[in-house]
């Protein structure tokens, strides 16, 4: 059995599984409350450091790792597969995947940053979030509106090229909203267009993260459902040739097939 360590996560045969953990009685009785108390303390601590310019990406990874441990401490099982594909991508890359919840924004730094120096493409409103906004601004993300297509394209192409040329990979969720179901019509090709223009590979990532559910009143504060497993699955690097239509469909199909295996979600193919 081959063992690798990236950052603070140890992979056996390129897979990470949550170790055996026994949640406290309080966590078993109130997993959501227990987690959110821990999460808010982690974010507040990170925000104070970021506000004072003392939040390098090593601290970002540590905060992300603390979120992982907080989720696991209340009974969430996390599985990461395919990191060898992320490692195999030549130089900088675009990590492109579906978007289910706030969980992936919190957790992916601990997975990706130790392998590829990275930042996110985010909705611009996140930069003005109370407390959390300081953390997001500290990683110099690309901020898009998700409503003005023309403006977002310009920002993505200019800001994306700038960061990629500076050796910073990008994590992109090309959906207008995060949702537990996957609609190919809501999954745009802007990331593929940037990868083509920058001549960098794409590493697709398919995920199920709705164990941290979207809230009804406060979207980031939904139920923590310990009956659901969290899975991140990275695919083989993809190089864009031609217009990129085939590569976009390849990414969509990769996500669809993953969701079909993991959740039995029957989804209409983008080729239909």
N, C-alpha and C positions, 0 to 999 in steps of 0.2 A: 504494500500500500504506500503510495507516494504522498508525502506531506509537504505542503507549501504554506508559508505565512506571508500575507500581504497586509501591512499595517497591523491591525490588532485582531484580524480574523485568520484562523487556521483552516486550511482546506485539505481534505483527504481525498485523493483521486479527483482533484479539481472540484470538490463539492464541500460546501459548508452546511452543517446542520446544527441547530440549537442543541447544546449539551443538555443532559438530564438535569432539570431544575425543579425544585419543589416550591411553588409559590406559597407565600405566607397565608395565614388564615384570612387576614384582611384583604389580601389580593384576590383570594378565591371568592370572597363574598362580594367585593366591589372592584373588579379589575379595571374598569374605566376610571373610577375616582383615583385609585392607587396610581395608575399610569399617568394621569394628567397632573397629579401633584408632582411627580418626579419630572415629567416633561417640562412643566413650566419653570421648575427650578433650574433645569439644564439650559433652557432657552434664555432665561433671565441672566444667568451667569455668563453665557456666551455673549449676550447683548451688551453687557457692561464692558467686557473686554473689547468688543468690536467698536463700541462708541468711542473708546479711548485709543483706538488704533493698535490694540494689543491682541489681535486675533488673526494670526497667520493661518495658513491652511493646515498646519499640523494641529492647531487647536480645533479647527473645523472638523477634522477627522475624529478627534477625541470626543467632541460633542455628539457627532453622529453615532459613534460607538456607544456612548452613554444612552442614546435613544434606543439603540438595539438592545442593550442590556435591560433597559427599563421595560421594553415590550416583552422580552423573554421572562423577566421576573414575575410578570402577571400571568404567564402561561401561553404566550404567543410562540408558536414554532416557526422559525425562519430557515429557509433553505436557499442557497445560492449555487447555481450550476453554470458551467460554461465559462468560468473566468479565464481559462486557457485561451479562449478566442479573443478576449479583451487584451490579454497579454501579447497575443500573436499579431495584433494589428500593427502595421508598420507606421511608427511615429504617431503624430496626433491623429485623432479620429473624431467622428460624430457618433455618439451613442444615442440611438433613436428608439423610442419605445412607446407603448400605450401608457395611459395615465389614469389610475383608479382613485388615488387618494393622496393626502398630504404625506403619507408614510414614505413614499419613494423619494420625495424631496429631502426628507430628514435622514433616510438610511443610505441612499446611494453614495454620499460622500465617503463613508467608511469602506465601501466596496471599490469604487472607481478611483478615487484620488490617490491611494497608495500605488496604483498601477499606472494611471495616466493623470498627470496634472490637469485639472478640469475646472469648469464652471458650468452654470446652467443657463438655458434660455428660459426666462420666466415672464409671467404677466407683470406689467410695470407696477400694478397696484401693490405687489409684494414688497417693493422697495420703500413704501411709506407705511407698512404695517407697524402698529405699536410694538415696540420691543424687538420683534423678529426682523424688522426692516434694517436695523443696524447690522445684523448678521448677513443678510442677503447683500447689502451694499458692499460689505467687506470682501466678497469674493468676485467683485466686478462682473456681474452677470450681464447678459444681453436682455434688455427689457422690451417686450413687445405688447401691443394693445390687445391682440386677438380679435379686434373689431375692424381695424383699418388695414386691409390686406396690402395695399400699395405701400403704406408707410412701414408696415412690418417687414415686407420684403426688402426694402431699402436698408432698414436697420439691421436685419439679419445678414444680408450680404456684406455690408460694410463692417459691422461689428464682428461678425463671424470670421471674415478673412483676417481682420486685425488680430484677433485672439489666436486663431489657428497658426498664423505666421509667427506669433510670439511663443508658440509651443504649448498652447492651452487647448485641450480637447473640450468638446461641448456635449452636454447632455440635453437632448431635445425631446419634448413631448408635443408632437404636432397635432394635438386635439384642441378644439375650442373650449371644452370643459372636461373635467375629470369625472369619470363615471365607471361603475362596476361592469357595465356592458360595453362592448367594442363595436363601433359603427365605422366602417371604412370610409363612409362619406364625410365623416368629421375628422379624418386623419389626412392632413394635407401633406404635400410633397416638398415643402420649403426646405427641409433638412437635406433631402436628396439633391435639390438644386444647389445648395451651398457646398455639399460634398463634391459635386461635379465641378463647380467653379474653382474650388480650392484644391482639387485633385487629391483628396484624402479619403481613406476608407470609412465605411459605415459599419458599426457593430450594433446589430439589432438587439434589443432586450425586450423580452416578453415578461410580463409580471402579473401576479395576483396579490393585491395588497388591501383588499376590502375588509380585512380583519380590523383595520382602522377605518371605520365607516365615516362617510360624509354626514355631517350633522344637518338637521332640518332648519334650525335657527342660526347657529354658528357653524359654517361648513367645515371648519377645521376641528370641531369638537364633537364628533359623532361617537357612537358606541364602540368600545373595544371588544370585539367578538373573538374570544379565545378558542372557539370551535373551528375557526378558519385558519388554515396555514398560509403563511406568506412565502411566496416563491419568486425569485429572480432567475431568469434563464437567458444567458447571453448566447447569441448565435455567431456563426463564422463571419469574419470580416467580408464586406461586399465592396467591390470597386464599381463606380458608376461608369457605364459606357453608353454612348449615344445620348438620347434625351433624358434618360433616367426613369422612363415609365416602367420598364420591366423590373428595375431594382426596387422601385416604390411598391409594386405589386408583390415582389418577393418578400419585402419587409411585412406587408400586410398579411400575406399568407403565413409567414412565420409566426406572427402573433395569433392569428386565427387558429392554426393547428395546435399551438400551445394551449390556448384557452379551451379548445375542444378536448384535449387530453386531460387537462387539470380540472375543468369544471363542466364539461359536456355542453359548452355553449355552442349552439348551432348558429353560424353567422354566414350571411351571404357573401360570397367571394367578391373581391374588388374587380375580378375579371368578368363578372356577370353583367 
